[in-house]
Amino acid sequence: MHHNPLFLALDLPRLDAAVALAQKVKGHVGGLKLGLEFFCAHGHHGVHEIAHVGLPIFLDLKLHDIPNTVAAAMQSIHVLEPAIVTVHAAGGRAMMEDAKAAAGEHCKVVAVTVLTSLDEGDLAATGIGGSAHDQALRLADLAHSAGLDGIVCSGHEVAAIRRQWKDGFFVVPGLRPGTGKPSADQKRTVTPREARDAGASVLVVGRPISRAEDPVAAARAIEATL
């Protein structure tokens, strides 16, 4: 994996704009994250275009289906040579084992535990009791035992999960390059540096770079804190 842990989430709807942004900041980020929206809009062609930039590609597809289907999907993206691919831990052990077995040799398969958009009430409505935190830890254990490379988790959980999974690969999204100012929501916002210090392997940053007036300066500023 590239020495720079910072991955830019290319959350732009237009392919030409995404390619232009990636070209612009490529000296200051270690990789590029492409999500479901990008993949559904631009497919393999779009990923190939972004790959020409020359950085590792993180395909954040959050695959979740029966084991056979997920394994087949994994084989279908071999040709794209992704560095990282996500699956849903909730798909279960067999699905995760098959996903890892079907992935390319140099591809890290990481599991999404609990989506950040869900709270306890949302989980309860789907039949899952207990806290979102407990559920995330339970699924992290399952992903570990299934032989996955790591998980996607928040900056608040990475230290706790790392204690249980010493050599895990931890992807932390939703980071805010704060300037120490308290944020509107009282939670301590995790900066890229804090997440890195807590044990994150990859730091995913989107809008703070992609929507900045000067994306290069924004990427360079975050890179400097690491």
GROMACS elastic network, one bead per residue, 0.5 to 0.9 nm:
[ bonds ]
;  ai    aj funct       b0    kb
    1     4     6  0.84306   500
    1     5     6  0.84144   500
    1    30     6  0.84073   500
    1    56     6  0.77900   500
    1    83     6  0.78116   500
    2     5     6  0.70374   500
    2    30     6  0.56253   500
    2    31     6  0.75454   500
    2    55     6  0.83669   500
    2    56     6  0.75350   500
    3    30     6  0.68323   500
    4     7     6  0.82033   500
    4    28     6  0.79670   500
    4    29     6  0.62973   500
    4    31     6  0.80298   500
    4   202     6  0.84839   500
    4   223     6  0.78658   500
    4   226     6  0.85537   500
    5    29     6  0.75320   500
    5    30     6  0.56891   500
    5    31     6  0.77889   500
    5   196     6  0.82853   500
    5   200     6  0.83879   500
    5   201     6  0.62923   500
    5   203     6  0.57552   500
    5   204     6  0.84040   500
    5   223     6  0.89102   500
    5   226     6  0.86365   500
    6    28     6  0.81590   500
    6    29     6  0.52134   500
    6    30     6  0.52453   500
    6    31     6  0.66877   500
    6    32     6  0.86448   500
    6   192     6  0.82817   500
    6   202     6  0.60810   500
    6   204     6  0.60967   500
    6   205     6  0.71815   500
    6   219     6  0.87380   500
    6   222     6  0.83758   500
    6   223     6  0.73215   500
    6   226     6  0.89429   500
    7    29     6  0.58301   500
    7    30     6  0.55651   500
    7    32     6  0.51388   500
    7    33     6  0.62488   500
    7    56     6  0.88389   500
    7    57     6  0.88540   500
    7    58     6  0.81836   500
    7   202     6  0.67401   500
    7   203     6  0.58705   500
    7   205     6  0.63046   500
    7   206     6  0.83860   500
    8    11     6  0.87914   500
    8    22     6  0.81115   500
    8    25     6  0.88140   500
    8    29     6  0.66678   500
    8    30     6  0.80381   500
    8    31     6  0.64019   500
    8    33     6  0.58174   500
    8    34     6  0.87550   500
    8   203     6  0.84260   500
    8   204     6  0.58952   500
    8   205     6  0.52137   500
    8   206     6  0.55803   500
    8   207     6  0.88573   500
    8   209     6  0.75611   500
    8   210     6  0.79876   500
    8   219     6  0.86815   500
    9    12     6  0.87741   500
    9    31     6  0.88586   500
    9    32     6  0.60145   500
    9    34     6  0.62610   500
    9    35     6  0.77705   500
    9    58     6  0.89168   500
    9   204     6  0.63385   500
    9   205     6  0.58231   500
    9   207     6  0.78363   500
    9   209     6  0.88037   500
    9   210     6  0.79583   500
   10    13     6  0.86976   500
   10    18     6  0.60580   500
   10    19     6  0.87610   500
   10    21     6  0.80745   500
   10    22     6  0.76793   500
   10    32     6  0.67659   500
   10    33     6  0.60498   500
   10    34     6  0.59212   500
   10    35     6  0.79025   500
   10    38     6  0.81065   500
   10   206     6  0.65695   500
   10   207     6  0.86788   500
   10   210     6  0.71901   500
   11    18     6  0.77094   500
   11    33     6  0.85327   500
   11    34     6  0.74493   500
   11    35     6  0.75893   500
   11    37     6  0.80662   500
   11    38     6  0.73714   500
   11   206     6  0.66962   500
   11   207     6  0.76638   500
   11   210     6  0.75453   500
   12    15     6  0.73869   500
   12    17     6  0.68849   500
   12    18     6  0.57316   500
   12    38     6  0.77854   500
   12   210     6  0.79748   500
   13    17     6  0.79552   500
   13    18     6  0.76384   500
   13    37     6  0.78523   500
   13    38     6  0.68619   500
   13    41     6  0.78846   500
   14    17     6  0.53871   500
   14    18     6  0.62643   500
   14    19     6  0.87840   500
   14    38     6  0.87200   500
   14    41     6  0.88848   500
   14    42     6  0.89484   500
   15    18     6  0.50233   500
   15    19     6  0.61521   500
   15    20     6  0.85371   500
   15    38     6  0.82982   500
   15    41     6  0.88375   500
   15    42     6  0.73014   500
   15    46     6  0.67662   500
   15    49     6  0.83617   500
   15    50     6  0.85372   500
   16    19     6  0.51651   500
   16    20     6  0.61012   500
   16    21     6  0.85982   500
   17    20     6  0.50548   500
   17    21     6  0.61034   500
   17    22     6  0.85605   500
   18    21     6  0.51864   500
   18    22     6  0.61344   500
   18    23     6  0.86092   500
   18    50     6  0.77484   500
   19    22     6  0.51209   500
   19    23     6  0.61344   500
   19    24     6  0.85598   500
   19    49     6  0.71303   500
   19    50     6  0.57798   500
   19    52     6  0.89029   500
   19    53     6  0.76099   500
   20    23     6  0.51847   500
   20    24     6  0.61665   500
   20    25     6  0.88988   500
   21    24     6  0.50373   500
   21    25     6  0.63703   500
   21    26     6  0.83745   500
   21   210     6  0.73505   500
   21   215     6  0.78353   500
   21   216     6  0.88957   500
   22    25     6  0.55022   500
   22    26     6  0.56791   500
   22    32     6  0.75674   500
   22    50     6  0.74448   500
   22    53     6  0.68293   500
   23    26     6  0.54055   500
   23    27     6  0.83790   500
   23    50     6  0.88327   500
   23    53     6  0.60014   500
   24    27     6  0.77867   500
   24   215     6  0.79453   500
   24   216     6  0.66735   500
   25    28     6  0.55947   500
   25    29     6  0.65758   500
   25   209     6  0.89549   500
   25   215     6  0.69404   500
   25   216     6  0.52402   500
   25   217     6  0.87869   500
   25   219     6  0.67949   500
   25   220     6  0.83116   500
   26    29     6  0.55271   500
   26    30     6  0.75154   500
   26    31     6  0.79334   500
   26    32     6  0.88166   500
   26    53     6  0.74232   500
   26    54     6  0.82937   500
   26    55     6  0.73619   500
   26   216     6  0.87899   500
   27    30     6  0.80724   500
   27   216     6  0.87720   500
   27   220     6  0.86382   500
   28   216     6  0.75257   500
   28   219     6  0.59042   500
   28   220     6  0.56685   500
   28   222     6  0.87539   500
   28   223     6  0.64383   500
   29    32     6  0.78035   500
   29    55     6  0.84673   500
   29   219     6  0.69466   500
   29   220     6  0.82936   500
   29   223     6  0.73947   500
   30    55     6  0.66810   500
   30    56     6  0.71547   500
   30   202     6  0.88852   500
   31    54     6  0.87998   500
   31    55     6  0.50856   500
   31    57     6  0.59523   500
   31    58     6  0.72151   500
   31    83     6  0.89044   500
   32    50     6  0.82044   500
   32    51     6  0.87687   500
   32    55     6  0.66689   500
   32    56     6  0.63613   500
   32    57     6  0.51520   500
   32    58     6  0.59809   500
   32    59     6  0.85958   500
   32   204     6  0.87029   500
   33    56     6  0.86544   500
   33    57     6  0.60191   500
   33    59     6  0.60216   500
   33    60     6  0.66758   500
   33    84     6  0.88507   500
   33   204     6  0.75801   500
   33   206     6  0.88415   500
   34    37     6  0.80651   500
   34    38     6  0.60104   500
   34    39     6  0.69622   500
   34    47     6  0.78422   500
   34    57     6  0.73376   500
   34    58     6  0.61091   500
   34    59     6  0.51277   500
   34    60     6  0.58712   500
   34    61     6  0.81163   500
   35    38     6  0.54224   500
   35    39     6  0.62296   500
   35    40     6  0.86459   500
   35    58     6  0.83023   500
   35    59     6  0.60826   500
   35    61     6  0.58319   500
   35    62     6  0.86443   500
   36    39     6  0.50538   500
   36    40     6  0.59555   500
   36    41     6  0.83931   500
   36    59     6  0.81153   500
   36    60     6  0.64777   500
   36    61     6  0.51863   500
   36    62     6  0.79081   500
   37    40     6  0.53390   500
   37    41     6  0.61428   500
   37    42     6  0.85512   500
   37    61     6  0.89722   500
   38    41     6  0.51642   500
   38    42     6  0.58709   500
   38    43     6  0.73856   500
   38    46     6  0.77919   500
   38    47     6  0.85536   500
   39    42     6  0.53231   500
   39    44     6  0.73448   500
   39    46     6  0.73300   500
   39    47     6  0.74721   500
   39    59     6  0.83049   500
   39    60     6  0.89636   500
   39    61     6  0.78855   500
   40    43     6  0.57332   500
   41    46     6  0.81985   500
   42    45     6  0.62088   500
   42    47     6  0.73791   500
   43    46     6  0.54617   500
   43    47     6  0.65774   500
   43    48     6  0.88629   500
   44    47     6  0.51206   500
   44    48     6  0.61509   500
   44    49     6  0.86483   500
   44    77     6  0.80385   500
   44    79     6  0.89168   500
   44    80     6  0.72424   500
   45    48     6  0.51695   500
   45    49     6  0.63037   500
   45    50     6  0.88329   500
   46    49     6  0.50884   500
   46    50     6  0.63595   500
   46    51     6  0.85620   500
   47    50     6  0.51424   500
   47    51     6  0.59952   500
   47    52     6  0.87664   500
   47    57     6  0.82083   500
   47    59     6  0.87911   500
   47    80     6  0.70893   500
   48    52     6  0.64430   500
   48    80     6  0.68712   500
   49    52     6  0.54429   500
   49    53     6  0.75923   500
   50    53     6  0.56607   500
   50    54     6  0.79446   500
   50    55     6  0.84384   500
   50    57     6  0.81719   500
   51    54     6  0.55951   500
   51    55     6  0.65626   500
   51    56     6  0.75120   500
   51    57     6  0.68334   500
   51    80     6  0.82214   500
   52    55     6  0.79739   500
   54    57     6  0.88933   500
   56    81     6  0.87370   500
   56    82     6  0.69347   500
   56    83     6  0.56696   500
   56    84     6  0.83277   500
   57    80     6  0.85942   500
   57    81     6  0.77993   500
   57    82     6  0.50580   500
   57    83     6  0.54430   500
   57    84     6  0.68079   500
   57    85     6  0.88274   500
   58    82     6  0.58688   500
   58    83     6  0.56821   500
   58    85     6  0.59773   500
   58    86     6  0.83860   500
   59    62     6  0.85793   500
   59    82     6  0.63793   500
   59    83     6  0.79147   500
   59    84     6  0.61060   500
   59    86     6  0.68841   500
   60    63     6  0.85660   500
   60    84     6  0.77542   500
   60    85     6  0.56935   500
   60    86     6  0.52330   500
   60    87     6  0.81191   500
   61    64     6  0.89851   500
   61    85     6  0.67575   500
   61    86     6  0.57252   500
   61    87     6  0.68787   500
   62    85     6  0.76291   500
   62    88     6  0.54167   500
   62   111     6  0.77244   500
   62   112     6  0.69186   500
   63    70     6  0.63833   500
   63    73     6  0.81955   500
   63    74     6  0.87794   500
   63    85     6  0.86278   500
   63    86     6  0.65265   500
   63    88     6  0.59196   500
   63    91     6  0.84750   500
   63    99     6  0.89117   500
   64    67     6  0.84887   500
   64    69     6  0.87642   500
   64    70     6  0.67732   500
   64    87     6  0.60977   500
   64    88     6  0.53842   500
   64    89     6  0.81404   500
   64    90     6  0.76985   500
   64    91     6  0.55163   500
   64    95     6  0.80572   500
   65    68     6  0.80771   500
   65    69     6  0.61919   500
   65    70     6  0.58572   500
   65    88     6  0.88051   500
   65    91     6  0.64906   500
   65    95     6  0.75965   500
   66    69     6  0.55055   500
   66    70     6  0.63548   500
   66    71     6  0.87255   500
   66    91     6  0.74122   500
   66    94     6  0.87339   500
   66    95     6  0.64069   500
   67    70     6  0.52526   500
   67    71     6  0.60889   500
   67    72     6  0.85936   500
   67    91     6  0.81002   500
   67    92     6  0.87287   500
   67    94     6  0.62591   500
   67    96     6  0.74807   500
   67    97     6  0.82823   500
   67    98     6  0.59964   500
   67    99     6  0.72288   500
   68    71     6  0.52083   500
   68    72     6  0.62095   500
   68    73     6  0.86515   500
   68    95     6  0.76593   500
   68    98     6  0.74472   500
   68    99     6  0.86989   500
   69    72     6  0.50667   500
   69    73     6  0.61249   500
   69    74     6  0.85744   500
   69    95     6  0.89076   500
   70    73     6  0.50064   500
   70    74     6  0.61326   500
   70    75     6  0.86517   500
   70    87     6  0.84639   500
   70    95     6  0.69447   500
   70    96     6  0.85914   500
   70    98     6  0.75194   500
   70    99     6  0.60416   500
   70   102     6  0.86507   500
   71    74     6  0.50498   500
   71    75     6  0.63083   500
   71    76     6  0.87032   500
   71    95     6  0.78315   500
   71    96     6  0.89613   500
   71    98     6  0.56516   500
   71   100     6  0.80925   500
   71   101     6  0.77201   500
   71   102     6  0.53413   500
   71   103     6  0.77765   500
   72    75     6  0.50666   500
   72    76     6  0.62356   500
   72    77     6  0.89430   500
   72    99     6  0.85371   500
   72   102     6  0.75449   500
   73    77     6  0.66086   500
   73    99     6  0.86531   500
   73   102     6  0.87808   500
   74    77     6  0.54176   500
   74    78     6  0.65782   500
   74    85     6  0.86173   500
   74    99     6  0.65033   500
   74   100     6  0.85759   500
   74   102     6  0.59097   500
   74   103     6  0.56811   500
   74   104     6  0.82629   500
   75    78     6  0.52394   500
   75    79     6  0.81174   500
   75    99     6  0.89878   500
   75   102     6  0.59464   500
   75   103     6  0.65613   500
   75   104     6  0.79308   500
   76    79     6  0.70311   500
   76    80     6  0.85572   500
   77    80     6  0.53499   500
   77    81     6  0.70718   500
   77    82     6  0.76388   500
   77   103     6  0.85486   500
   77   104     6  0.89078   500
   78    81     6  0.52908   500
   78    82     6  0.73007   500
   78   102     6  0.88218   500
   78   103     6  0.69825   500
   78   104     6  0.59617   500
   78   107     6  0.89137   500
   79    82     6  0.83991   500
   81    84     6  0.89541   500
   81   104     6  0.71858   500
   81   106     6  0.80515   500
   81   107     6  0.73373   500
   82    85     6  0.67308   500
   82   104     6  0.81874   500
   82   106     6  0.81927   500
   82   107     6  0.60549   500
   82   108     6  0.83501   500
   83   104     6  0.88658   500
   83   106     6  0.65263   500
   83   108     6  0.60652   500
   83   109     6  0.86879   500
   84   106     6  0.86360   500
   84   107     6  0.53881   500
   84   109     6  0.58787   500
   84   110     6  0.71779   500
   85   103     6  0.86222   500
   85   107     6  0.71196   500
   85   108     6  0.63610   500
   85   109     6  0.51167   500
   85   110     6  0.63171   500
   85   111     6  0.85730   500
   86   108     6  0.84911   500
   86   109     6  0.58462   500
   86   111     6  0.55342   500
   86   112     6  0.66377   500
   86   151     6  0.82112   500
   86   152     6  0.80734   500
   87    90     6  0.87720   500
   87    91     6  0.79604   500
   87    95     6  0.88881   500
   87    96     6  0.74022   500
   87    99     6  0.78459   500
   87   109     6  0.72282   500
   87   110     6  0.63857   500
   87   112     6  0.61770   500
   88    91     6  0.56180   500
   88    92     6  0.81462   500
   88    95     6  0.89928   500
   88    96     6  0.80996   500
   88   110     6  0.84513   500
   88   111     6  0.52989   500
   88   113     6  0.65785   500
   88   114     6  0.86189   500
   89    92     6  0.58985   500
   89    93     6  0.76949   500
   89    95     6  0.84443   500
   89    96     6  0.69689   500
   89   110     6  0.86460   500
   89   111     6  0.51010   500
   89   112     6  0.57027   500
   89   113     6  0.55183   500
   89   114     6  0.84460   500
   89   139     6  0.59278   500
   89   140     6  0.76199   500
   89   142     6  0.73945   500
   89   143     6  0.61940   500
   89   151     6  0.85735   500
   90    93     6  0.84764   500
   90   111     6  0.87033   500
   90   112     6  0.81390   500
   90   113     6  0.70200   500
   90   114     6  0.84204   500
   90   139     6  0.70681   500
   91    94     6  0.80416   500
   91    95     6  0.58389   500
   91    96     6  0.71082   500
   92    95     6  0.55284   500
   92    96     6  0.63448   500
   92    97     6  0.87652   500
   92   139     6  0.87462   500
   92   142     6  0.77614   500
   92   143     6  0.83560   500
   92   146     6  0.87402   500
   93    96     6  0.51648   500
   93    97     6  0.60752   500
   93    98     6  0.85681   500
   93   142     6  0.65968   500
   93   143     6  0.70950   500
   93   145     6  0.79560   500
   93   146     6  0.55126   500
   94    97     6  0.50969   500
   94    98     6  0.60962   500
   94    99     6  0.84672   500
   94   146     6  0.75467   500
   95    98     6  0.52275   500
   95    99     6  0.60473   500
   95   100     6  0.86724   500
   95   146     6  0.88506   500
   96   100     6  0.61991   500
   96   101     6  0.85517   500
   96   109     6  0.86119   500
   96   111     6  0.80529   500
   96   143     6  0.70015   500
   96   146     6  0.61101   500
   96   147     6  0.77930   500
   96   148     6  0.69210   500
   97   100     6  0.52895   500
   97   101     6  0.61767   500
   97   102     6  0.86652   500
   97   143     6  0.87031   500
   97   146     6  0.53360   500
   97   147     6  0.64620   500
   97   148     6  0.72517   500
   98   102     6  0.60629   500
   98   103     6  0.85659   500
   99   102     6  0.52315   500
   99   103     6  0.61730   500
   99   109     6  0.75512   500
   99   148     6  0.86004   500
  100   103     6  0.52050   500
  100   104     6  0.83434   500
  100   107     6  0.87383   500
  100   108     6  0.81776   500
  100   109     6  0.61042   500
  100   110     6  0.89945   500
  100   146     6  0.86054   500
  100   147     6  0.73253   500
  100   148     6  0.62465   500
  100   149     6  0.83971   500
  101   104     6  0.82522   500
  103   106     6  0.82056   500
  103   107     6  0.62193   500
  103   108     6  0.79735   500
  103   109     6  0.73831   500
  104   107     6  0.51715   500
  104   108     6  0.83463   500
  105   108     6  0.83557   500
  108   148     6  0.77949   500
  108   149     6  0.57039   500
  108   150     6  0.78152   500
  108   169     6  0.82158   500
  109   148     6  0.57902   500
  109   149     6  0.55195   500
  109   150     6  0.69224   500
  109   151     6  0.82000   500
  110   143     6  0.80627   500
  110   148     6  0.61370   500
  110   149     6  0.56671   500
  110   152     6  0.65112   500
  110   169     6  0.75992   500
  110   170     6  0.79941   500
  110   171     6  0.79835   500
  111   139     6  0.84488   500
  111   140     6  0.77140   500
  111   143     6  0.64720   500
  111   148     6  0.73905   500
  111   149     6  0.83428   500
  111   150     6  0.64367   500
  111   152     6  0.60039   500
  111   153     6  0.89816   500
  112   115     6  0.70886   500
  112   136     6  0.86886   500
  112   139     6  0.84980   500
  112   140     6  0.85270   500
  112   151     6  0.58351   500
  112   152     6  0.50462   500
  112   153     6  0.72210   500
  113   135     6  0.76041   500
  113   136     6  0.50767   500
  113   137     6  0.79593   500
  113   138     6  0.85460   500
  113   139     6  0.56445   500
  113   140     6  0.65417   500
  113   143     6  0.87289   500
  113   151     6  0.71292   500
  113   152     6  0.68570   500
  113   153     6  0.71677   500
  114   117     6  0.83365   500
  114   118     6  0.70823   500
  114   119     6  0.89347   500
  114   132     6  0.67852   500
  114   133     6  0.82849   500
  114   135     6  0.71207   500
  114   136     6  0.55909   500
  114   139     6  0.82129   500
  114   152     6  0.89881   500
  114   153     6  0.82347   500
  115   118     6  0.57101   500
  115   119     6  0.87234   500
  115   153     6  0.89168   500
  116   119     6  0.76322   500
  116   153     6  0.88507   500
  116   154     6  0.81534   500
  117   122     6  0.88957   500
  118   121     6  0.78575   500
  118   122     6  0.55415   500
  118   123     6  0.66466   500
  118   132     6  0.77537   500
  119   122     6  0.52922   500
  119   123     6  0.63054   500
  119   124     6  0.86733   500
  119   131     6  0.79397   500
  119   132     6  0.62274   500
  120   123     6  0.50800   500
  120   124     6  0.60381   500
  120   125     6  0.85771   500
  120   128     6  0.84595   500
  120   129     6  0.77102   500
  120   130     6  0.70512   500
  120   131     6  0.55616   500
  120   132     6  0.56916   500
  121   124     6  0.50602   500
  121   125     6  0.62165   500
  121   126     6  0.88539   500
  121   129     6  0.89733   500
  122   125     6  0.51624   500
  122   126     6  0.66901   500
  122   128     6  0.87320   500
  123   126     6  0.52034   500
  123   127     6  0.64914   500
  123   128     6  0.51615   500
  123   129     6  0.68556   500
  123   130     6  0.83307   500
  123   131     6  0.82999   500
  123   132     6  0.73677   500
  124   129     6  0.53352   500
  124   130     6  0.77962   500
  125   128     6  0.73017   500
  125   129     6  0.88923   500
  126   129     6  0.88334   500
  128   131     6  0.88114   500
  128   135     6  0.82408   500
  129   132     6  0.87306   500
  129   135     6  0.84767   500
  130   133     6  0.83638   500
  130   134     6  0.66769   500
  130   135     6  0.71406   500
  131   134     6  0.52673   500
  131   135     6  0.63357   500
  131   136     6  0.86391   500
  132   135     6  0.50679   500
  132   136     6  0.60994   500
  132   137     6  0.87128   500
  133   136     6  0.51004   500
  133   137     6  0.63454   500
  133   138     6  0.86746   500
  133   157     6  0.80511   500
  134   137     6  0.51683   500
  134   138     6  0.61457   500
  134   139     6  0.86458   500
  135   138     6  0.50404   500
  135   139     6  0.61524   500
  135   140     6  0.84842   500
  136   139     6  0.52201   500
  136   140     6  0.60418   500
  136   141     6  0.86859   500
  136   153     6  0.81502   500
  136   157     6  0.87296   500
  137   141     6  0.62856   500
  137   142     6  0.86919   500
  137   157     6  0.86057   500
  137   160     6  0.87235   500
  137   161     6  0.69580   500
  138   141     6  0.52546   500
  138   142     6  0.64157   500
  138   143     6  0.88187   500
  139   143     6  0.60979   500
  139   144     6  0.85000   500
  140   143     6  0.50867   500
  140   144     6  0.61567   500
  140   145     6  0.86510   500
  140   150     6  0.79724   500
  140   151     6  0.66640   500
  140   161     6  0.74537   500
  140   165     6  0.87577   500
  141   144     6  0.50501   500
  141   145     6  0.61823   500
  141   146     6  0.85539   500
  141   161     6  0.87172   500
  141   164     6  0.82593   500
  141   165     6  0.82587   500
  142   145     6  0.51333   500
  142   146     6  0.60726   500
  142   147     6  0.87849   500
  143   146     6  0.50481   500
  143   147     6  0.65489   500
  143   148     6  0.55999   500
  143   149     6  0.81788   500
  143   150     6  0.71778   500
  143   151     6  0.74210   500
  144   147     6  0.53984   500
  144   148     6  0.57259   500
  144   149     6  0.73980   500
  144   150     6  0.69182   500
  144   151     6  0.85694   500
  144   165     6  0.73938   500
  144   168     6  0.79877   500
  145   148     6  0.75923   500
  147   150     6  0.86400   500
  148   151     6  0.80254   500
  148   168     6  0.86946   500
  149   167     6  0.86135   500
  149   168     6  0.60848   500
  149   169     6  0.57366   500
  149   170     6  0.85492   500
  150   165     6  0.85459   500
  150   167     6  0.85387   500
  150   170     6  0.56017   500
  150   171     6  0.78001   500
  151   168     6  0.76973   500
  151   169     6  0.66007   500
  151   170     6  0.54002   500
  151   171     6  0.63038   500
  151   172     6  0.87578   500
  152   158     6  0.88905   500
  152   169     6  0.85967   500
  152   170     6  0.59023   500
  152   172     6  0.59031   500
  152   173     6  0.75816   500
  153   156     6  0.80435   500
  153   157     6  0.63368   500
  153   158     6  0.62761   500
  153   161     6  0.88229   500
  153   170     6  0.69413   500
  153   171     6  0.62921   500
  153   172     6  0.54097   500
  153   173     6  0.73408   500
  154   157     6  0.54986   500
  154   158     6  0.63842   500
  154   171     6  0.81926   500
  154   172     6  0.54074   500
  154   173     6  0.65388   500
  154   174     6  0.73719   500
  154   175     6  0.85385   500
  154   190     6  0.86399   500
  154   195     6  0.84771   500
  155   158     6  0.54871   500
  155   159     6  0.78729   500
  155   172     6  0.59872   500
  155   173     6  0.78186   500
  155   174     6  0.82999   500
  155   175     6  0.76830   500
  155   189     6  0.86155   500
  155   190     6  0.59264   500
  155   191     6  0.83149   500
  155   192     6  0.86361   500
  155   194     6  0.76801   500
  155   195     6  0.51734   500
  155   196     6  0.86828   500
  155   198     6  0.75042   500
  155   199     6  0.89922   500
  155   200     6  0.77426   500
  156   159     6  0.72741   500
  156   160     6  0.82983   500
  156   188     6  0.88548   500
  156   189     6  0.89937   500
  156   190     6  0.74252   500
  156   195     6  0.80815   500
  156   198     6  0.86463   500
  157   160     6  0.55357   500
  157   161     6  0.62327   500
  157   162     6  0.85091   500
  157   198     6  0.89120   500
  158   161     6  0.52606   500
  158   162     6  0.58862   500
  158   163     6  0.86664   500
  158   170     6  0.70870   500
  158   171     6  0.87553   500
  158   172     6  0.78145   500
  158   195     6  0.75614   500
  158   198     6  0.63024   500
  158   199     6  0.64618   500
  158   200     6  0.66098   500
  159   162     6  0.50971   500
  159   163     6  0.64114   500
  159   195     6  0.86319   500
  159   197     6  0.88580   500
  159   198     6  0.50838   500
  159   199     6  0.62337   500
  159   200     6  0.83246   500
  160   163     6  0.53712   500
  160   164     6  0.70492   500
  160   165     6  0.89675   500
  160   198     6  0.88999   500
  161   164     6  0.53290   500
  161   165     6  0.61024   500
  161   166     6  0.83603   500
  161   168     6  0.86767   500
  161   170     6  0.89912   500
  162   166     6  0.53147   500
  162   167     6  0.76446   500
  162   168     6  0.67614   500
  162   169     6  0.88621   500
  162   170     6  0.81476   500
  162   198     6  0.83659   500
  162   199     6  0.68667   500
  162   200     6  0.87474   500
  163   166     6  0.58612   500
  164   168     6  0.89786   500
  165   168     6  0.53409   500
  165   169     6  0.88734   500
  168   201     6  0.85407   500
  169   199     6  0.89204   500
  169   200     6  0.74629   500
  169   201     6  0.56767   500
  169   202     6  0.79495   500
  170   199     6  0.73831   500
  170   200     6  0.50445   500
  170   202     6  0.63921   500
  170   203     6  0.86861   500
  171   200     6  0.61153   500
  171   201     6  0.59399   500
  171   203     6  0.61532   500
  171   204     6  0.72453   500
  172   175     6  0.74224   500
  172   192     6  0.87400   500
  172   195     6  0.71843   500
  172   196     6  0.88953   500
  172   200     6  0.62332   500
  172   201     6  0.78209   500
  172   202     6  0.62191   500
  172   203     6  0.51533   500
  172   204     6  0.60323   500
  172   205     6  0.89401   500
  173   202     6  0.83785   500
  173   203     6  0.60969   500
  173   205     6  0.64521   500
  173   206     6  0.85847   500
  174   190     6  0.83833   500
  174   203     6  0.86391   500
  174   204     6  0.68505   500
  174   205     6  0.65953   500
  174   206     6  0.79485   500
  175   178     6  0.87138   500
  175   189     6  0.74422   500
  175   190     6  0.58498   500
  175   191     6  0.55967   500
  175   192     6  0.59055   500
  175   195     6  0.80876   500
  175   203     6  0.74957   500
  175   204     6  0.69575   500
  175   205     6  0.60524   500
  175   206     6  0.85371   500
  175   208     6  0.87456   500
  176   189     6  0.65146   500
  176   190     6  0.62527   500
  176   191     6  0.51267   500
  176   192     6  0.68958   500
  176   205     6  0.77186   500
  176   208     6  0.71685   500
  177   180     6  0.89123   500
  177   189     6  0.87040   500
  177   190     6  0.78698   500
  177   192     6  0.62010   500
  177   193     6  0.83092   500
  177   205     6  0.87888   500
  177   208     6  0.73896   500
  177   221     6  0.87783   500
  177   222     6  0.66452   500
  178   181     6  0.66279   500
  178   182     6  0.84418   500
  178   183     6  0.85032   500
  178   189     6  0.73616   500
  178   190     6  0.78398   500
  178   191     6  0.59043   500
  178   192     6  0.87535   500
  179   182     6  0.86728   500
  179   191     6  0.87883   500
  180   183     6  0.87854   500
  182   185     6  0.82706   500
  182   186     6  0.73405   500
  182   187     6  0.87177   500
  182   188     6  0.75396   500
  182   189     6  0.79739   500
  183   186     6  0.62912   500
  183   187     6  0.76366   500
  183   188     6  0.76168   500
  183   189     6  0.70118   500
  184   187     6  0.85315   500
  185   188     6  0.81835   500
  185   189     6  0.84730   500
  186   189     6  0.82304   500
  187   190     6  0.88122   500
  190   193     6  0.80360   500
  190   194     6  0.59634   500
  190   195     6  0.63716   500
  191   194     6  0.51908   500
  191   195     6  0.63043   500
  191   196     6  0.86017   500
  192   195     6  0.51684   500
  192   196     6  0.60997   500
  192   197     6  0.86103   500
  192   200     6  0.89282   500
  192   203     6  0.64225   500
  192   204     6  0.84923   500
  192   205     6  0.83668   500
  192   222     6  0.72820   500
  192   223     6  0.89438   500
  192   225     6  0.78448   500
  192   226     6  0.74558   500
  193   196     6  0.50456   500
  193   197     6  0.61277   500
  193   198     6  0.85797   500
  193   222     6  0.83010   500
  193   225     6  0.61464   500
  193   226     6  0.56072   500
  194   197     6  0.50787   500
  194   198     6  0.61481   500
  194   199     6  0.87792   500
  194   200     6  0.89345   500
  195   198     6  0.50261   500
  195   199     6  0.64700   500
  195   200     6  0.55395   500
  195   201     6  0.88760   500
  195   203     6  0.74819   500
  196   199     6  0.52528   500
  196   201     6  0.70216   500
  196   202     6  0.79794   500
  196   203     6  0.74270   500
  196   226     6  0.75663   500
  197   200     6  0.71915   500
  200   203     6  0.67176   500
  205   208     6  0.66823   500
  205   209     6  0.69475   500
  205   210     6  0.86125   500
  206   209     6  0.57901   500
  206   210     6  0.58015   500
  206   211     6  0.79801   500
  207   212     6  0.71333   500
  208   211     6  0.60033   500
  208   212     6  0.58618   500
  208   215     6  0.81156   500
  208   218     6  0.71123   500
  208   219     6  0.84045   500
  209   212     6  0.51837   500
  209   213     6  0.85421   500
  209   214     6  0.78918   500
  209   216     6  0.76222   500
  209   217     6  0.84919   500
  209   218     6  0.54714   500
  209   219     6  0.58943   500
  210   213     6  0.85398   500
  210   214     6  0.87096   500
  210   215     6  0.59402   500
  210   218     6  0.87664   500
  211   214     6  0.83123   500
  211   215     6  0.71480   500
  212   215     6  0.51242   500
  212   216     6  0.86726   500
  212   217     6  0.86064   500
  212   218     6  0.66845   500
  213   217     6  0.87839   500
  213   218     6  0.84552   500
  214   217     6  0.54537   500
  214   218     6  0.62950   500
  214   219     6  0.87718   500
  215   219     6  0.60504   500
  215   220     6  0.84182   500
  216   219     6  0.51641   500
  216   220     6  0.59755   500
  216   221     6  0.84584   500
  217   220     6  0.50243   500
  217   221     6  0.59876   500
  217   222     6  0.86809   500
  218   221     6  0.51434   500
  218   222     6  0.64115   500
  218   223     6  0.86417   500
  219   222     6  0.52758   500
  219   223     6  0.60910   500
  219   224     6  0.85923   500
  220   224     6  0.60995   500
  220   225     6  0.88967   500
  221   224     6  0.51618   500
  221   225     6  0.67476   500
  222   225     6  0.53514   500
  222   226     6  0.69176   500
  223   226     6  0.54190   500
